[in-house]
């Protein structure tokens, strides 16, 4: 049996509200970069470059760690299903 939902229950989709966090995040990033440039005495473009490189390294390490954890969980699950490990 198919059930219909009335339009007043569904509500409307607001694209500006859904992406409103993006403008807040970019504003926060700008403030943080300006603060870092002000307190270190370095040009803002250099501070932004340092942040970009550091975040790239952090993302790579995080991704590698996530892959290792997923692989380990998969191997433990397979070993348990095959009866090699009993919990």
Buried (B, 14 or more C-beta within 10 A) or exposed (E): EEEEEEEEEEEEEEEEEEEEEEEEEEEEEEEEBEEBBEEEEBEBEEBBEBBEEEEEEEEEEEEEEEEEEEEEEEEEEEEEEEEEEEE
